[in-house]
Structure formats: structure tokens, C-alpha cells
Amino acid sequence: MNENIKRVSGNIVDVLKRQIYPGTLVICNGRIADIKREMKTYQTFIIPGFIDSHFHVESSMLVPSEFTEVII
């Protein structure tokens, strides 16, 4: 079994629990497999990726029905 395991350490920002704590993410095959809390001090932060789904249809210069056709 060839598993690609990677570790990333830093201050973990947990937006659901509203906490920031030092720790290490264990990443296995591109997915978070474990989160280990630590007592170390880090200067970097690990935060979830955010997707901005905000857009302006009028900026596309299309009527909404045409814009819908294009994005589908």
C-alpha cells in the first residue's frame, strides 16, 4: 500500500468552534486524516480555504438567461 503522507504544522484556525490552537495536520492521499493538538508556538496559521461565490451578472454583459446557459 503506497500512501502519500504529509504533515503540516502551524496555528490551526477552527472556524466552527471559534478556536485557534497550535497543531499538526496529517494529510494522507490529499485528505486530512488527523489533527494533532500541540503545545508548540508557531508563527504561521492554517486556515480553511474560502470560495467567494459572489458575482455580478451584469458584469458579464449578458441577460440572466444567457448567463445561465453559459455557466451550465
mmJSON file of the N, C-alpha and C atoms, coordinates in Angstrom:
{"data_MODEL":{"atom_site":{
"group_PDB":["ATOM","ATOM","ATOM","ATOM","ATOM","ATOM","ATOM","ATOM","ATOM","ATOM","ATOM","ATOM","ATOM","ATOM","ATOM","ATOM","ATOM","ATOM","ATOM","ATOM","ATOM","ATOM","ATOM","ATOM","ATOM","ATOM","ATOM","ATOM","ATOM","ATOM","ATOM","ATOM","ATOM","ATOM","ATOM","ATOM","ATOM","ATOM","ATOM","ATOM","ATOM","ATOM","ATOM","ATOM","ATOM","ATOM","ATOM","ATOM","ATOM","ATOM","ATOM","ATOM","ATOM","ATOM","ATOM","ATOM","ATOM","ATOM","ATOM","ATOM","ATOM","ATOM","ATOM","ATOM","ATOM","ATOM","ATOM","ATOM","ATOM","ATOM","ATOM","ATOM","ATOM","ATOM","ATOM","ATOM","ATOM","ATOM","ATOM","ATOM","ATOM","ATOM","ATOM","ATOM","ATOM","ATOM","ATOM","ATOM","ATOM","ATOM","ATOM","ATOM","ATOM","ATOM","ATOM","ATOM","ATOM","ATOM","ATOM","ATOM","ATOM","ATOM","ATOM","ATOM","ATOM","ATOM","ATOM","ATOM","ATOM","ATOM","ATOM","ATOM","ATOM","ATOM","ATOM","ATOM","ATOM","ATOM","ATOM","ATOM","ATOM","ATOM","ATOM","ATOM","ATOM","ATOM","ATOM","ATOM","ATOM","ATOM","ATOM","ATOM","ATOM","ATOM","ATOM","ATOM","ATOM","ATOM","ATOM","ATOM","ATOM","ATOM","ATOM","ATOM","ATOM","ATOM","ATOM","ATOM","ATOM","ATOM","ATOM","ATOM","ATOM","ATOM","ATOM","ATOM","ATOM","ATOM","ATOM","ATOM","ATOM","ATOM","ATOM","ATOM","ATOM","ATOM","ATOM","ATOM","ATOM","ATOM","ATOM","ATOM","ATOM","ATOM","ATOM","ATOM","ATOM","ATOM","ATOM","ATOM","ATOM","ATOM","ATOM","ATOM","ATOM","ATOM","ATOM","ATOM","ATOM","ATOM","ATOM","ATOM","ATOM","ATOM","ATOM","ATOM","ATOM","ATOM","ATOM","ATOM","ATOM","ATOM","ATOM","ATOM","ATOM","ATOM","ATOM","ATOM","ATOM","ATOM","ATOM","ATOM","ATOM","ATOM","ATOM","ATOM"],
"id":[1,2,3,4,5,6,7,8,9,10,11,12,13,14,15,16,17,18,19,20,21,22,23,24,25,26,27,28,29,30,31,32,33,34,35,36,37,38,39,40,41,42,43,44,45,46,47,48,49,50,51,52,53,54,55,56,57,58,59,60,61,62,63,64,65,66,67,68,69,70,71,72,73,74,75,76,77,78,79,80,81,82,83,84,85,86,87,88,89,90,91,92,93,94,95,96,97,98,99,100,101,102,103,104,105,106,107,108,109,110,111,112,113,114,115,116,117,118,119,120,121,122,123,124,125,126,127,128,129,130,131,132,133,134,135,136,137,138,139,140,141,142,143,144,145,146,147,148,149,150,151,152,153,154,155,156,157,158,159,160,161,162,163,164,165,166,167,168,169,170,171,172,173,174,175,176,177,178,179,180,181,182,183,184,185,186,187,188,189,190,191,192,193,194,195,196,197,198,199,200,201,202,203,204,205,206,207,208,209,210,211,212,213,214,215,216],
"type_symbol":["N","C","C","N","C","C","N","C","C","N","C","C","N","C","C","N","C","C","N","C","C","N","C","C","N","C","C","N","C","C","N","C","C","N","C","C","N","C","C","N","C","C","N","C","C","N","C","C","N","C","C","N","C","C","N","C","C","N","C","C","N","C","C","N","C","C","N","C","C","N","C","C","N","C","C","N","C","C","N","C","C","N","C","C","N","C","C","N","C","C","N","C","C","N","C","C","N","C","C","N","C","C","N","C","C","N","C","C","N","C","C","N","C","C","N","C","C","N","C","C","N","C","C","N","C","C","N","C","C","N","C","C","N","C","C","N","C","C","N","C","C","N","C","C","N","C","C","N","C","C","N","C","C","N","C","C","N","C","C","N","C","C","N","C","C","N","C","C","N","C","C","N","C","C","N","C","C","N","C","C","N","C","C","N","C","C","N","C","C","N","C","C","N","C","C","N","C","C","N","C","C","N","C","C","N","C","C","N","C","C","N","C","C","N","C","C"],
"label_atom_id":["N","CA","C","N","CA","C","N","CA","C","N","CA","C","N","CA","C","N","CA","C","N","CA","C","N","CA","C","N","CA","C","N","CA","C","N","CA","C","N","CA","C","N","CA","C","N","CA","C","N","CA","C","N","CA","C","N","CA","C","N","CA","C","N","CA","C","N","CA","C","N","CA","C","N","CA","C","N","CA","C","N","CA","C","N","CA","C","N","CA","C","N","CA","C","N","CA","C","N","CA","C","N","CA","C","N","CA","C","N","CA","C","N","CA","C","N","CA","C","N","CA","C","N","CA","C","N","CA","C","N","CA","C","N","CA","C","N","CA","C","N","CA","C","N","CA","C","N","CA","C","N","CA","C","N","CA","C","N","CA","C","N","CA","C","N","CA","C","N","CA","C","N","CA","C","N","CA","C","N","CA","C","N","CA","C","N","CA","C","N","CA","C","N","CA","C","N","CA","C","N","CA","C","N","CA","C","N","CA","C","N","CA","C","N","CA","C","N","CA","C","N","CA","C","N","CA","C","N","CA","C","N","CA","C","N","CA","C","N","CA","C","N","CA","C","N","CA","C","N","CA","C"],
"label_alt_id":[null,null,null,null,null,null,null,null,null,null,null,null,null,null,null,null,null,null,null,null,null,null,null,null,null,null,null,null,null,null,null,null,null,null,null,null,null,null,null,null,null,null,null,null,null,null,null,null,null,null,null,null,null,null,null,null,null,null,null,null,null,null,null,null,null,null,null,null,null,null,null,null,null,null,null,null,null,null,null,null,null,null,null,null,null,null,null,null,null,null,null,null,null,null,null,null,null,null,null,null,null,null,null,null,null,null,null,null,null,null,null,null,null,null,null,null,null,null,null,null,null,null,null,null,null,null,null,null,null,null,null,null,null,null,null,null,null,null,null,null,null,null,null,null,null,null,null,null,null,null,null,null,null,null,null,null,null,null,null,null,null,null,null,null,null,null,null,null,null,null,null,null,null,null,null,null,null,null,null,null,null,null,null,null,null,null,null,null,null,null,null,null,null,null,null,null,null,null,null,null,null,null,null,null,null,null,null,null,null,null,null,null,null,null,null,null],
"label_comp_id":["MET","MET","MET","ASN","ASN","ASN","GLU","GLU","GLU","ASN","ASN","ASN","ILE","ILE","ILE","LYS","LYS","LYS","ARG","ARG","ARG","VAL","VAL","VAL","SER","SER","SER","GLY","GLY","GLY","ASN","ASN","ASN","ILE","ILE","ILE","VAL","VAL","VAL","ASP","ASP","ASP","VAL","VAL","VAL","LEU","LEU","LEU","LYS","LYS","LYS","ARG","ARG","ARG","GLN","GLN","GLN","ILE","ILE","ILE","TYR","TYR","TYR","PRO","PRO","PRO","GLY","GLY","GLY","THR","THR","THR","LEU","LEU","LEU","VAL","VAL","VAL","ILE","ILE","ILE","CYS","CYS","CYS","ASN","ASN","ASN","GLY","GLY","GLY","ARG","ARG","ARG","ILE","ILE","ILE","ALA","ALA","ALA","ASP","ASP","ASP","ILE","ILE","ILE","LYS","LYS","LYS","ARG","ARG","ARG","GLU","GLU","GLU","MET","MET","MET","LYS","LYS","LYS","THR","THR","THR","TYR","TYR","TYR","GLN","GLN","GLN","THR","THR","THR","PHE","PHE","PHE","ILE","ILE","ILE","ILE","ILE","ILE","PRO","PRO","PRO","GLY","GLY","GLY","PHE","PHE","PHE","ILE","ILE","ILE","ASP","ASP","ASP","SER","SER","SER","HIS","HIS","HIS","PHE","PHE","PHE","HIS","HIS","HIS","VAL","VAL","VAL","GLU","GLU","GLU","SER","SER","SER","SER","SER","SER","MET","MET","MET","LEU","LEU","LEU","VAL","VAL","VAL","PRO","PRO","PRO","SER","SER","SER","GLU","GLU","GLU","PHE","PHE","PHE","THR","THR","THR","GLU","GLU","GLU","VAL","VAL","VAL","ILE","ILE","ILE","ILE","ILE","ILE"],
"label_asym_id":["A","A","A","A","A","A","A","A","A","A","A","A","A","A","A","A","A","A","A","A","A","A","A","A","A","A","A","A","A","A","A","A","A","A","A","A","A","A","A","A","A","A","A","A","A","A","A","A","A","A","A","A","A","A","A","A","A","A","A","A","A","A","A","A","A","A","A","A","A","A","A","A","A","A","A","A","A","A","A","A","A","A","A","A","A","A","A","A","A","A","A","A","A","A","A","A","A","A","A","A","A","A","A","A","A","A","A","A","A","A","A","A","A","A","A","A","A","A","A","A","A","A","A","A","A","A","A","A","A","A","A","A","A","A","A","A","A","A","A","A","A","A","A","A","A","A","A","A","A","A","A","A","A","A","A","A","A","A","A","A","A","A","A","A","A","A","A","A","A","A","A","A","A","A","A","A","A","A","A","A","A","A","A","A","A","A","A","A","A","A","A","A","A","A","A","A","A","A","A","A","A","A","A","A","A","A","A","A","A","A","A","A","A","A","A","A"],
"label_entity_id":["1","1","1","1","1","1","1","1","1","1","1","1","1","1","1","1","1","1","1","1","1","1","1","1","1","1","1","1","1","1","1","1","1","1","1","1","1","1","1","1","1","1","1","1","1","1","1","1","1","1","1","1","1","1","1","1","1","1","1","1","1","1","1","1","1","1","1","1","1","1","1","1","1","1","1","1","1","1","1","1","1","1","1","1","1","1","1","1","1","1","1","1","1","1","1","1","1","1","1","1","1","1","1","1","1","1","1","1","1","1","1","1","1","1","1","1","1","1","1","1","1","1","1","1","1","1","1","1","1","1","1","1","1","1","1","1","1","1","1","1","1","1","1","1","1","1","1","1","1","1","1","1","1","1","1","1","1","1","1","1","1","1","1","1","1","1","1","1","1","1","1","1","1","1","1","1","1","1","1","1","1","1","1","1","1","1","1","1","1","1","1","1","1","1","1","1","1","1","1","1","1","1","1","1","1","1","1","1","1","1","1","1","1","1","1","1"],
"label_seq_id":[1,1,1,2,2,2,3,3,3,4,4,4,5,5,5,6,6,6,7,7,7,8,8,8,9,9,9,10,10,10,11,11,11,12,12,12,13,13,13,14,14,14,15,15,15,16,16,16,17,17,17,18,18,18,19,19,19,20,20,20,21,21,21,22,22,22,23,23,23,24,24,24,25,25,25,26,26,26,27,27,27,28,28,28,29,29,29,30,30,30,31,31,31,32,32,32,33,33,33,34,34,34,35,35,35,36,36,36,37,37,37,38,38,38,39,39,39,40,40,40,41,41,41,42,42,42,43,43,43,44,44,44,45,45,45,46,46,46,47,47,47,48,48,48,49,49,49,50,50,50,51,51,51,52,52,52,53,53,53,54,54,54,55,55,55,56,56,56,57,57,57,58,58,58,59,59,59,60,60,60,61,61,61,62,62,62,63,63,63,64,64,64,65,65,65,66,66,66,67,67,67,68,68,68,69,69,69,70,70,70,71,71,71,72,72,72],
"pdbx_PDB_ins_code":[null,null,null,null,null,null,null,null,null,null,null,null,null,null,null,null,null,null,null,null,null,null,null,null,null,null,null,null,null,null,null,null,null,null,null,null,null,null,null,null,null,null,null,null,null,null,null,null,null,null,null,null,null,null,null,null,null,null,null,null,null,null,null,null,null,null,null,null,null,null,null,null,null,null,null,null,null,null,null,null,null,null,null,null,null,null,null,null,null,null,null,null,null,null,null,null,null,null,null,null,null,null,null,null,null,null,null,null,null,null,null,null,null,null,null,null,null,null,null,null,null,null,null,null,null,null,null,null,null,null,null,null,null,null,null,null,null,null,null,null,null,null,null,null,null,null,null,null,null,null,null,null,null,null,null,null,null,null,null,null,null,null,null,null,null,null,null,null,null,null,null,null,null,null,null,null,null,null,null,null,null,null,null,null,null,null,null,null,null,null,null,null,null,null,null,null,null,null,null,null,null,null,null,null,null,null,null,null,null,null,null,null,null,null,null,null],
"Cartn_x":[0.839,0.0,0.895,0.8,1.62,0.807,0.954,0.21,1.106,0.557,1.264,0.9,1.772,1.502,2.367,1.699,2.372,1.91,2.777,2.424,2.636,1.648,1.721,1.429,2.346,2.176,1.983,1.248,1.001,-0.134,-0.56,-1.725,-2.97,-3.754,-4.933,-6.121,-6.764,-7.935,-9.172,-9.887,-11.108,-12.279,-12.832,-13.895,-15.224,-15.434,-16.683,-16.717,-15.587,-15.525,-15.007,-14.636,-14.1,-12.888,-11.93,-10.711,-9.497,-8.398,-7.099,-6.15,-5.502,-4.598,-3.447,-2.28,-1.147,-1.364,-0.963,-1.132,-0.545,-0.737,-0.238,-1.376,-1.504,-2.448,-1.698,-2.259,-1.698,-2.539,-1.9,-2.596,-2.208,-3.205,-2.984,-3.75,-3.039,-3.64,-4.506,-4.008,-4.688,-5.836,-6.066,-7.165,-6.626,-7.268,-6.863,-7.263,-6.279,-6.522,-6.574,-5.858,-5.818,-5.389,-5.826,-5.399,-4.859,-3.589,-2.959,-2.667,-3.277,-3.001,-1.613,-0.933,0.421,0.564,1.666,1.957,3.068,3.379,4.438,3.913,4.823,4.465,4.807,3.857,4.073,3.789,4.428,4.173,3.277,2.988,2.128,0.741,-0.24,-1.613,-2.123,-2.922,-3.555,-5.051,-5.585,-6.995,-7.692,-9.006,-9.722,-9.752,-9.805,-9.926,-11.335,-11.428,-12.731,-13.012,-14.249,-14.666,-15.619,-15.286,-16.15,-17.114,-18.357,-19.342,-20.109,-19.646,-20.293,-19.93,-20.916,-20.651,-21.763,-21.496,-22.464,-22.796,-24.033,-24.455,-24.268,-24.568,-24.482,-23.058,-22.059,-20.662,-20.336,-21.113,-20.872,-21.427,-22.233,-22.86,-23.857,-24.392,-25.392,-26.689,-27.79,-29.038,-28.979,-29.704,-29.598,-29.819,-30.735,-30.985,-29.774,-29.106,-27.902,-26.751,-26.631,-25.569,-25.724,-26.955,-27.228,-26.828,-27.136,-26.761,-25.249,-24.519,-23.063,-22.445,-22.927,-22.287,-22.702,-23.843,-24.263,-23.492],
"Cartn_y":[-1.166,0.0,1.245,2.076,3.272,4.5,4.942,6.1,7.326,8.421,9.686,10.45,10.445,11.087,12.34,13.424,14.713,15.328,16.078,16.762,18.261,19.03,20.484,21.033,21.845,22.372,23.876,24.362,25.79,26.017,27.26,27.59,27.274,26.329,25.869,26.755,27.322,28.164,27.302,27.017,26.226,27.208,27.465,28.463,27.97,26.671,26.152,26.273,25.964,26.041,27.39,28.26,29.6,29.502,28.657,28.449,28.54,28.944,28.901,28.184,27.133,26.371,25.816,25.635,25.068,23.574,23.129,21.712,21.309,20.051,19.483,18.751,19.012,18.275,17.108,15.929,14.759,14.563,14.707,14.626,13.331,12.522,11.23,11.187,11.003,10.956,12.186,13.357,14.606,14.972,14.197,14.476,14.549,15.378,15.471,14.176,13.453,12.174,12.343,13.351,13.547,14.979,15.487,16.801,16.575,16.94,16.719,18.061,18.281,19.499,19.396,20.552,20.592,21.737,21.743,22.816,23.721,23.649,24.46,25.845,26.71,28.042,28.138,28.596,28.753,30.193,30.622,31.954,31.893,30.689,30.537,30.058,30.326,29.932,29.031,28.033,27.134,27.435,27.941,28.309,27.582,27.362,26.698,27.597,26.969,27.721,28.275,29.482,30.101,30.286,30.103,30.292,31.469,32.474,33.642,33.371,33.092,32.779,34.02,35.171,36.429,36.824,37.176,37.646,38.587,39.345,40.274,39.838,39.455,39.007,40.125,41.362,42.481,42.734,42.313,42.47,41.579,40.524,39.613,40.174,41.253,41.882,40.942,39.967,39.032,39.189,38.856,38.799,37.53,37.499,36.348,34.987,34.873,33.573,33.128,34.062,33.713,33.373,34.12,33.866,32.453,32.08,30.748,29.665,29.889,28.909,28.723,29.824,29.777,29.043,29.312,28.695,27.251,26.864,25.466,24.64],
"Cartn_z":[0.0,0.0,0.0,-1.032,-1.178,-0.783,0.463,0.939,0.914,0.429,0.396,1.664,2.675,3.956,4.084,4.475,4.626,5.945,6.61,7.85,7.673,8.132,8.054,9.442,9.984,11.333,11.321,12.314,12.46,13.431,13.545,14.366,13.55,14.006,13.276,13.645,12.639,12.847,12.621,13.705,13.639,13.631,12.443,12.318,12.892,12.969,13.527,15.057,15.687,17.15,17.643,16.694,17.017,17.935,17.525,18.296,17.388,17.97,17.292,18.245,17.753,18.605,17.76,18.38,17.651,17.414,16.241,15.945,14.619,14.285,13.038,12.337,11.043,10.212,9.585,9.671,8.998,7.742,6.59,5.31,4.617,4.311,3.674,2.362,1.275,-0.059,-0.344,0.061,-0.25,0.663,1.725,2.666,4.096,4.907,6.303,7.004,7.505,8.176,9.688,10.209,11.652,11.949,13.087,13.578,14.98,15.177,16.473,17.133,18.299,19.069,19.666,19.745,20.285,21.265,21.969,22.918,22.393,21.103,20.5,20.148,19.745,19.268,17.792,16.985,15.543,15.132,14.077,13.544,12.31,11.836,10.658,11.092,10.221,10.507,9.391,9.77,8.815,8.879,7.765,7.738,6.591,6.719,5.622,4.389,3.239,2.005,1.868,1.387,1.212,-0.269,-0.648,-2.034,-2.068,-2.855,-2.999,-4.142,-3.798,-4.832,-5.279,-4.842,-5.192,-6.621,-7.396,-8.763,-9.198,-10.24,-10.804,-12.224,-12.433,-13.758,-14.775,-14.366,-15.313,-15.808,-15.039,-15.472,-16.662,-16.848,-17.967,-19.282,-19.193,-20.362,-21.036,-20.269,-20.78,-19.992,-20.613,-19.86,-19.009,-17.877,-16.972,-17.632,-18.57,-19.205,-20.028,-20.72,-21.476,-20.537,-19.463,-18.492,-17.912,-17.576,-17.053,-18.036,-19.292,-20.329,-20.388,-20.289,-20.396,-19.209,-18.0,-16.835,-16.619,-17.183,-17.04,-18.051],
"occupancy":[1.0,1.0,1.0,1.0,1.0,1.0,1.0,1.0,1.0,1.0,1.0,1.0,1.0,1.0,1.0,1.0,1.0,1.0,1.0,1.0,1.0,1.0,1.0,1.0,1.0,1.0,1.0,1.0,1.0,1.0,1.0,1.0,1.0,1.0,1.0,1.0,1.0,1.0,1.0,1.0,1.0,1.0,1.0,1.0,1.0,1.0,1.0,1.0,1.0,1.0,1.0,1.0,1.0,1.0,1.0,1.0,1.0,1.0,1.0,1.0,1.0,1.0,1.0,1.0,1.0,1.0,1.0,1.0,1.0,1.0,1.0,1.0,1.0,1.0,1.0,1.0,1.0,1.0,1.0,1.0,1.0,1.0,1.0,1.0,1.0,1.0,1.0,1.0,1.0,1.0,1.0,1.0,1.0,1.0,1.0,1.0,1.0,1.0,1.0,1.0,1.0,1.0,1.0,1.0,1.0,1.0,1.0,1.0,1.0,1.0,1.0,1.0,1.0,1.0,1.0,1.0,1.0,1.0,1.0,1.0,1.0,1.0,1.0,1.0,1.0,1.0,1.0,1.0,1.0,1.0,1.0,1.0,1.0,1.0,1.0,1.0,1.0,1.0,1.0,1.0,1.0,1.0,1.0,1.0,1.0,1.0,1.0,1.0,1.0,1.0,1.0,1.0,1.0,1.0,1.0,1.0,1.0,1.0,1.0,1.0,1.0,1.0,1.0,1.0,1.0,1.0,1.0,1.0,1.0,1.0,1.0,1.0,1.0,1.0,1.0,1.0,1.0,1.0,1.0,1.0,1.0,1.0,1.0,1.0,1.0,1.0,1.0,1.0,1.0,1.0,1.0,1.0,1.0,1.0,1.0,1.0,1.0,1.0,1.0,1.0,1.0,1.0,1.0,1.0,1.0,1.0,1.0,1.0,1.0,1.0,1.0,1.0,1.0,1.0,1.0,1.0],
"B_iso_or_equiv":[0.0,0.0,0.0,0.0,0.0,0.0,0.0,0.0,0.0,0.0,0.0,0.0,0.0,0.0,0.0,0.0,0.0,0.0,0.0,0.0,0.0,0.0,0.0,0.0,0.0,0.0,0.0,0.0,0.0,0.0,0.0,0.0,0.0,0.0,0.0,0.0,0.0,0.0,0.0,0.0,0.0,0.0,0.0,0.0,0.0,0.0,0.0,0.0,0.0,0.0,0.0,0.0,0.0,0.0,0.0,0.0,0.0,0.0,0.0,0.0,0.0,0.0,0.0,0.0,0.0,0.0,0.0,0.0,0.0,0.0,0.0,0.0,0.0,0.0,0.0,0.0,0.0,0.0,0.0,0.0,0.0,0.0,0.0,0.0,0.0,0.0,0.0,0.0,0.0,0.0,0.0,0.0,0.0,0.0,0.0,0.0,0.0,0.0,0.0,0.0,0.0,0.0,0.0,0.0,0.0,0.0,0.0,0.0,0.0,0.0,0.0,0.0,0.0,0.0,0.0,0.0,0.0,0.0,0.0,0.0,0.0,0.0,0.0,0.0,0.0,0.0,0.0,0.0,0.0,0.0,0.0,0.0,0.0,0.0,0.0,0.0,0.0,0.0,0.0,0.0,0.0,0.0,0.0,0.0,0.0,0.0,0.0,0.0,0.0,0.0,0.0,0.0,0.0,0.0,0.0,0.0,0.0,0.0,0.0,0.0,0.0,0.0,0.0,0.0,0.0,0.0,0.0,0.0,0.0,0.0,0.0,0.0,0.0,0.0,0.0,0.0,0.0,0.0,0.0,0.0,0.0,0.0,0.0,0.0,0.0,0.0,0.0,0.0,0.0,0.0,0.0,0.0,0.0,0.0,0.0,0.0,0.0,0.0,0.0,0.0,0.0,0.0,0.0,0.0,0.0,0.0,0.0,0.0,0.0,0.0,0.0,0.0,0.0,0.0,0.0,0.0],
"pdbx_formal_charge":[null,null,null,null,null,null,null,null,null,null,null,null,null,null,null,null,null,null,null,null,null,null,null,null,null,null,null,null,null,null,null,null,null,null,null,null,null,null,null,null,null,null,null,null,null,null,null,null,null,null,null,null,null,null,null,null,null,null,null,null,null,null,null,null,null,null,null,null,null,null,null,null,null,null,null,null,null,null,null,null,null,null,null,null,null,null,null,null,null,null,null,null,null,null,null,null,null,null,null,null,null,null,null,null,null,null,null,null,null,null,null,null,null,null,null,null,null,null,null,null,null,null,null,null,null,null,null,null,null,null,null,null,null,null,null,null,null,null,null,null,null,null,null,null,null,null,null,null,null,null,null,null,null,null,null,null,null,null,null,null,null,null,null,null,null,null,null,null,null,null,null,null,null,null,null,null,null,null,null,null,null,null,null,null,null,null,null,null,null,null,null,null,null,null,null,null,null,null,null,null,null,null,null,null,null,null,null,null,null,null,null,null,null,null,null,null],
"auth_seq_id":[1,1,1,2,2,2,3,3,3,4,4,4,5,5,5,6,6,6,7,7,7,8,8,8,9,9,9,10,10,10,11,11,11,12,12,12,13,13,13,14,14,14,15,15,15,16,16,16,17,17,17,18,18,18,19,19,19,20,20,20,21,21,21,22,22,22,23,23,23,24,24,24,25,25,25,26,26,26,27,27,27,28,28,28,29,29,29,30,30,30,31,31,31,32,32,32,33,33,33,34,34,34,35,35,35,36,36,36,37,37,37,38,38,38,39,39,39,40,40,40,41,41,41,42,42,42,43,43,43,44,44,44,45,45,45,46,46,46,47,47,47,48,48,48,49,49,49,50,50,50,51,51,51,52,52,52,53,53,53,54,54,54,55,55,55,56,56,56,57,57,57,58,58,58,59,59,59,60,60,60,61,61,61,62,62,62,63,63,63,64,64,64,65,65,65,66,66,66,67,67,67,68,68,68,69,69,69,70,70,70,71,71,71,72,72,72],
"auth_comp_id":["MET","MET","MET","ASN","ASN","ASN","GLU","GLU","GLU","ASN","ASN","ASN","ILE","ILE","ILE","LYS","LYS","LYS","ARG","ARG","ARG","VAL","VAL","VAL","SER","SER","SER","GLY","GLY","GLY","ASN","ASN","ASN","ILE","ILE","ILE","VAL","VAL","VAL","ASP","ASP","ASP","VAL","VAL","VAL","LEU","LEU","LEU","LYS","LYS","LYS","ARG","ARG","ARG","GLN","GLN","GLN","ILE","ILE","ILE","TYR","TYR","TYR","PRO","PRO","PRO","GLY","GLY","GLY","THR","THR","THR","LEU","LEU","LEU","VAL","VAL","VAL","ILE","ILE","ILE","CYS","CYS","CYS","ASN","ASN","ASN","GLY","GLY","GLY","ARG","ARG","ARG","ILE","ILE","ILE","ALA","ALA","ALA","ASP","ASP","ASP","ILE","ILE","ILE","LYS","LYS","LYS","ARG","ARG","ARG","GLU","GLU","GLU","MET","MET","MET","LYS","LYS","LYS","THR","THR","THR","TYR","TYR","TYR","GLN","GLN","GLN","THR","THR","THR","PHE","PHE","PHE","ILE","ILE","ILE","ILE","ILE","ILE","PRO","PRO","PRO","GLY","GLY","GLY","PHE","PHE","PHE","ILE","ILE","ILE","ASP","ASP","ASP","SER","SER","SER","HIS","HIS","HIS","PHE","PHE","PHE","HIS","HIS","HIS","VAL","VAL","VAL","GLU","GLU","GLU","SER","SER","SER","SER","SER","SER","MET","MET","MET","LEU","LEU","LEU","VAL","VAL","VAL","PRO","PRO","PRO","SER","SER","SER","GLU","GLU","GLU","PHE","PHE","PHE","THR","THR","THR","GLU","GLU","GLU","VAL","VAL","VAL","ILE","ILE","ILE","ILE","ILE","ILE"],
"auth_asym_id":["A","A","A","A","A","A","A","A","A","A","A","A","A","A","A","A","A","A","A","A","A","A","A","A","A","A","A","A","A","A","A","A","A","A","A","A","A","A","A","A","A","A","A","A","A","A","A","A","A","A","A","A","A","A","A","A","A","A","A","A","A","A","A","A","A","A","A","A","A","A","A","A","A","A","A","A","A","A","A","A","A","A","A","A","A","A","A","A","A","A","A","A","A","A","A","A","A","A","A","A","A","A","A","A","A","A","A","A","A","A","A","A","A","A","A","A","A","A","A","A","A","A","A","A","A","A","A","A","A","A","A","A","A","A","A","A","A","A","A","A","A","A","A","A","A","A","A","A","A","A","A","A","A","A","A","A","A","A","A","A","A","A","A","A","A","A","A","A","A","A","A","A","A","A","A","A","A","A","A","A","A","A","A","A","A","A","A","A","A","A","A","A","A","A","A","A","A","A","A","A","A","A","A","A","A","A","A","A","A","A","A","A","A","A","A","A"],
"auth_atom_id":["N","CA","C","N","CA","C","N","CA","C","N","CA","C","N","CA","C","N","CA","C","N","CA","C","N","CA","C","N","CA","C","N","CA","C","N","CA","C","N","CA","C","N","CA","C","N","CA","C","N","CA","C","N","CA","C","N","CA","C","N","CA","C","N","CA","C","N","CA","C","N","CA","C","N","CA","C","N","CA","C","N","CA","C","N","CA","C","N","CA","C","N","CA","C","N","CA","C","N","CA","C","N","CA","C","N","CA","C","N","CA","C","N","CA","C","N","CA","C","N","CA","C","N","CA","C","N","CA","C","N","CA","C","N","CA","C","N","CA","C","N","CA","C","N","CA","C","N","CA","C","N","CA","C","N","CA","C","N","CA","C","N","CA","C","N","CA","C","N","CA","C","N","CA","C","N","CA","C","N","CA","C","N","CA","C","N","CA","C","N","CA","C","N","CA","C","N","CA","C","N","CA","C","N","CA","C","N","CA","C","N","CA","C","N","CA","C","N","CA","C","N","CA","C","N","CA","C","N","CA","C","N","CA","C","N","CA","C","N","CA","C","N","CA","C","N","CA","C","N","CA","C"],
"pdbx_PDB_model_num":[1,1,1,1,1,1,1,1,1,1,1,1,1,1,1,1,1,1,1,1,1,1,1,1,1,1,1,1,1,1,1,1,1,1,1,1,1,1,1,1,1,1,1,1,1,1,1,1,1,1,1,1,1,1,1,1,1,1,1,1,1,1,1,1,1,1,1,1,1,1,1,1,1,1,1,1,1,1,1,1,1,1,1,1,1,1,1,1,1,1,1,1,1,1,1,1,1,1,1,1,1,1,1,1,1,1,1,1,1,1,1,1,1,1,1,1,1,1,1,1,1,1,1,1,1,1,1,1,1,1,1,1,1,1,1,1,1,1,1,1,1,1,1,1,1,1,1,1,1,1,1,1,1,1,1,1,1,1,1,1,1,1,1,1,1,1,1,1,1,1,1,1,1,1,1,1,1,1,1,1,1,1,1,1,1,1,1,1,1,1,1,1,1,1,1,1,1,1,1,1,1,1,1,1,1,1,1,1,1,1,1,1,1,1,1,1]
}}}
